[in-house]
Amino acid sequence: MSGESEERPAGSGNLAYEQARLAYSIIQALLEHTRVTQDLVALMAAALGDETQEALVNTPHWAAYMDSRRVLEQTRKDVETFAQVWTRLAEELDPPSRPPE
């Protein structure tokens, strides 16, 4: 989802659809920011000398960072599942129209 605006017909499912679309957009933006931040941390760690890098990775802060990365990998899978559910919901609320017979 790249911020595009989709018009949905008014109805009881419209609010749920809009809430799901907004939640998905927010989650995707946060995950992308986190990915960019992880890349920056990795680049900065690589720029350190071996001795400094070894001292860094032996801190509780680094352990917490690595734990957070593992959780985010699962979160990314959860967002993909959410997107699939969201897509099914959208199709149920607004099924494609059939051509007249």
N, C-alpha and C positions, 0 to 999 in steps of 0.2 A: 504494500500500500504506500503510495508515494504522495499522499496529500490530495489526491484528486477528489473532486466533489461529485457525488452521485446523487441525483434526485430520486427519491423514493415516493411512491404514492402514500397519501395520508391514510392512516389506519392504525389499528391497535398494535400491529407489529412494527410500525415505523420507529417508535421510541426504542424498542429493544434492539432493532437493527442499528440505529444510530449510536446507541450506547456501545454495542459490540464493535462497531467500526471505529469509534473513538478509542476504546480500550485497546484494540489491536494496534492502532496507529501509535499510541503512547508507548506500548510495550516494545514495538519494533524500534522506535526512536531510542529508547533507553538501551536496548540490546545493542544497537549499532554504536551508540556512544561508548558503551562498555567495551565493545570489540576494538574500537579505535584506541581507547585508553590502554587496553591490554597490549596492543601493538607498541604503543609508546613506552610502556614500562619495560617490555622486552628489549626494545632498542636501547633504552637507557641502561639496562642491566648489562647488555652486551658491550656498551661503551666503557664500563668500569673495568679496572684491572682485575686479574684473576683473584688476587688476595682480597680486594674490596668486595668483589662479587660473592666470594665464598662467605665472607662475614655477613653480607646482606641476606643470603638465602638461609642462614642459620638463625634468623630472628623470628620471633612470634608474628611479626607483621607480615613477613614473607609467607609463613605457613597459613596465615589467615587469607592472604591474597590467593594462594593456590587453592585453598578450600573453596573460596568464593568462585574461582574459575570453574571448578568441578560442578558446583551448584548451577552456575550459569549454563553449562552445557545441557543439563537436564531441563532448565528453564526454556532454552531454545527449542527443545523437542516439545515441551508443553505448549509453547506459542504456536508451533506448527499444528499440533492437535487442535488448539483453539481456533486457528484459521480454518481448518477443515470443518469444524462444527459451525463456525460462523458462516461459511460458504453454504453449508446445507440449510442453515436457518434462513439465509437470504433466498435460497431457491424455493423453500417451502412457503415463505411469505409472498414471494412474487415468482411463481413458476413461469417458465417460458410459455408464451401463448402459442397455441397450435394453429396452423393455417386452416382456414375453412375448408370443409370437405365438399 
